[in-house]
């Protein structure tokens, strides 16, 4: 350690009070974090079913289901559905069912002869023929009904059958929920649950960033940059078996030239092809506060390992904006303004038998799939670019 580095660490310790600014976040209470149900699809479906039900004890009445159906109707094919009939219904006539014929959430009005089938996918992917099975079952159970099919995911990912299933995002769910509680005097306990739910969806599912928190962290970092850099470089933030195996596998694939693994503390990687297509920014002001315009990254949720490919949309040059938009178009996603845009994700189930080997194989398998997807994307980009 140099004299300057030693002085930087001492200065940081003497100014340790600066970290008290973070108490607002470190002491934050959230009911869903306490119950450890933040990323469980089943629990989210239970909460949504409760809020959807206009006759439940939350005090929202039909405001949420009405707001939700209004958004769904705005997206549906009006040659198939009469918007006025759908919007002028008696929403108090709806009943809400969970796991009816294995369908996640079903909203049914026998009086209005209307059903809304919701398939909720937070991180998991569709099972083979799953949506088609639900389509057939619902047409049999709700014969002669007006049926809307909604595919709910964090970012509004399209279903494998976009002609029948309407893509809907958790962002739209939260927007509807926020609109629903305006002007309503809810009981304290209900208000706590709903606000906690809004917060946890934003933070853990939609991956929203708190701008105030970002500002404070940047202020602390800029003031004690050298000390914090030393800490980041020399601390092992995760001693878990998962961290050890995933990082070991990423290092192995990096050494083989298949990927580029740069940070031992994070389950992230890059590729040569994507680095060439989306080169890093000259300054650290991307959507993540880094140079990088994209990331491949892993997360572990319950018994699954999940890989993501995500773009950052902040502070791009005109050329990077053009290239990013071509990637988005090639992924059949909506080209719009964004801070984060997830173009690809896939999960692999882990087995408890020989768990370590299962985790290593899942990591390799997911990276192989991601690289195959990358190759197809970049090939599609060339075709789109040549046609324009």
N, C-alpha and C positions, 0 to 999 in steps of 0.2 A: 504494500500500500504506500502510495506517495504521500508526502507532507500535505499537499493540497487535498487529496482524498480524505486523509485523516481529519483535516480541519473541516471539510464539508460534512462529515458524519457528526462531529462534535457540534457544529452549528445547528444541524438538524435536531439533535437531541436537546439542545438548549431552547429550541423553538417548538418543542413537542406540543405546546398548547395550540398550535395551528390546526392540529388534527381534531380539536374539539368541534370545529365547524362541521364535521361529518357526523356528529351525534344524532342529528335529525334523521339520518338514514340508517345508521347502525342500530339505533334504538327503536326503529320503526316496527310496529306490531301489525301482523296480518294474520287473520284467522286461518286462511288457507295454507299459509306457510307452517303454522303451528300444527295443523292437522295432517301435514305432509300429503296434500292432495292436489298440489298445484298443477302437475302435468298428467293427471290421470283422466283419460277421456271419459270414463264411466262417471266419475264425480262431477265433471263439467256438464255432462248431459243431465245429471240429476239436478244441478243448480238451475240450468236453463229450463228444464221441464217445470220446475217450481215457479220460476219467474214468468214463463209463458202462460201458465194456467190463470185465467182471469178470475176464477173463483177461489183462488188460494188466499192464504192469510197475510200476504205481503203488503196489501194495501195499494197495489198498482192498478188494480182492476184490469181492464182490457187494454191499457195504454201500451204495454210492451208488445203484446201479440199483434196489436193493430199496427204499430210502427214497423214491426218486422215484416208482416205480410205486405204492407205498402211498399217496402223496399224490394221484396221478392217480386211483386207484381210489376214493378218498374223494369225488371230485368227479363220477364218472361215473354214468350212469343204470343203476341196479342191475337194471332190467327187461331191459336189453340185455346186461349183463355179470355174471357170477357172481363176487362179490368174493372168496369163499373160494378158488375155483379160481385166481384171479389172484394172490392173496397167498401161496399155498402152493406156488408153482412152484419149480423148481430154476433159480435165476437164473444159475448158472454155465453153463447151457445156451444162454445168449443170445449172439448175435453182433451186432456193431454195424457199420452201413454208413453211409458218407457219400455224399450225392448219388446215391442209388440211384433211378433213373428220375426224377432231378431233385429228389427229396425230400431235405430237408436232413439229417436223421438218422433212421435206421431201426434199431430194436432188434428182433431176430427170434430166437425160439426155435422151431426146427423140431420139437424134441422135445415142447415144450408146446403147439405149434400156436398160438402167440400172436405178434403183432407190435404194436409201438408206433411210430407215425409221428409225427415231431416236425417242425413247420414253425417255423423260428426267424426272428423278425422283430424286430430291435433298433430300427431307425428306419424302415425302408422299409415301404411299404404292400403289400397283396395285389395281385397281378396279376389281371386279369380271368379268372374261371373257374379260377384256379390251384388252389384247395383242392378243387374238384369234380373236376378232372383227377387230383389225387393220390388222391382217394377211389376213383375208377374204376380207376386203375392198380393200387392196392394190393389191391383186391378181386379183380382178375384174377391178380396175382402170388401173393397169399396166400389163394387160394381155400380156403374151409372153415376159415379161421383166425379166432381171436378177435382183432379189431383195435381198438386204441385210437388215437384221433387227438388230438394235443396241439398247441395253438397257443401258442407261447412268445413273450412280449413283455416289455418291461421292467416293466410294471405290471399284467400279466394282462388286457390288452385282449381283449374278445370278438372272435371271428372272425365273418366274414360269414355263416357257417353254424354257429351255436352249438348246433344240435341234434346235430351230428356231431362238432364239434371242441371239445375241453375247453380252456378258457382257463387258462393257467399263467404265472406271473410269474417274473422272475429272482430276486425276493426268496425265492420258494419253492425255487428251485434252490439258492440259497446256504444257506438253512435246512437243506435236505437234505444239502448238502455238509458243513456244520459238524457236523451230527449224525453223518455217516459217519466223520469223522476222530477223533471222540472215542474215547479209549482205544486208538488204533492208533499204534504206534511206526513212523512213516514215515521213509524215508531222508531225509537233509538236503535233497538236491536236489529231491525230490518235495514235501517240506513247503514249501520256498521257492516252488515253482511254484503249489501249491494256495493258499497264503496270499496270494501276490501276486494270484492270480486273484480270490479273495474280495474283497480290498481294491479292485481296479480295477473290479469289477462294482458294488460299493457306491458308489464315488466317481463313476464316469463313466456308468454305465447307470442305476442307481437314484437317483443324485444325492443320496446321503446326506451329511449334514453331520457334521463332527467337533465334538462339543460342547466338548471341551477347547480346540480351535483357536478356536472361536467365542468362548469365554470370554476367551482371551488377546487376540484381536483387539479385542474390545469394551473390554477394560481399556486397551489402548494408545490406542484411539480416544477414549475418555472423557478420558484424561489429556492428549491432544494434539489435541483436536477442531478447534480453529481452524486449526492448521497443516495438518492432513490435509485439511480442507475446502478450503483454498487450493490444495493440491496437486491434489486431485481436480478442482477447477473449472478449473485452468489447464493440465493435461497432456492431451495427445492419446495415449491408451493404445494406439491401433492406427492405423498409417499405411498399412495394406494397401489394395489396390485394392478388395477386398471390403468393408472397413469404409467406405471413402469412398462407394462406390456405394449400399450398403444404407442408410447414414445419409442420403445425398442423397435417396433415394427416400422414406424415412420423413418427411423434412422436407417434401418436395413434397406428400405425402398429408396431412400435418398442416396445411399451408397451405390445402389444398383442403377441409379440414374433415372428411375421411374417418376420420382417426384422431387420437390425441393422442400426440405424440412429445415426451418430457420430458428425456431424458438422452442427450446426444451421444456419451457413451462406451459406451453399451450398445445392443444390437440388441433393444430392447424398445419396446412401445407399449401404449397404452390406448385405450378407446373411450368416447364420451359415454354410450352406452346402458348399457355395463357399469359405468361410474363411477356412474351413477345407481342401478343395481341393487345394486352392491356398493361403497358409498362407503368411502373410506379410513378407517383407524383414527385415533384421536386421538393415539396414541403409536406410537413406532417399535418395536413388539414383535410384528410379524407373523412368519410362518414364515421370512421372508427378513431379518428385522431391519429392516424398513421399515414405512411406513404401509399399504402396499398389500396387499389381500386376494387379488388376482389379477394375472397378467401374461400378455401375449402376448409371445413372444420367439422369436428366430431362432437357428439354429445352422447351420454349414456342415460337412457330413461327406462327405469324398471328393468325388464329382461331383454332390452333391445339396445343395440348400438346404431346410431343414426349419423349419416354423413350429409352435409349441406354444401351447396355451392351458391354463394351470395355475392351480389354486386353492391358497391357503395356509390351513391349518386351525387355526393357533395363535392363541389369545387373541382369539377372535371374540366379539362380543356375541351374545346369544340370537337377535336378529333376523337378524344376519349368518349365524349357524349355520343358521337356518331357510332363508334364501335360498340359501345355498351347497348345502344338502342338496337343495333343489328343483332346482337346476341339475344336480347329480350324478344325481338320479333321471331328469331329462329326457334326460341323456346316456346313460341305461341303464347306469350304473356302480353299483358297490356303495356304499351309504351306510354309512360306518364312520368310526372315528377315523383321522385322517391328519395328516401335516405338509404333504405336497404331494400334490395329486391332479390328474393330467393328464386333461383332458376331451376334448382334441382335438389332433391333429397331422396334418400332411400334408407330403409332400415333393415337390419339383420337380427334375427332372434338368437339370443345366447343360451346355451345349455349349461346346466349345473354340472353335468358329467364332464369332467376334464375342462373346467371353466376357462382356465388360462389358454388352452389350445383353441377353444371355441372363440375367445375374444381375439386372439391373433388371427385366426382364419377369417373372422367377420371383418376385421380391419382391412385385411388384404382384399377380400371379396368386394367390399364396398368401394375401395379405391379403384379396383379394376373396373367396376361398373361406372364409376364417376369419370374415369379416363375414356372409356368407350363413349359415354355421353358427350364428353368434351370434343372428341374427334368428330362426332356427328354434328354437333353444334357449329363448330368452326367450318365444317364442310358446307353446312346449310347457309352460313353467313356468306361464304364465297358466292354461292348461287344467287342469294338475294342481292348482293352487292353488284354482281355482274348484270343482273336484270334491270337494275335501277339506272 
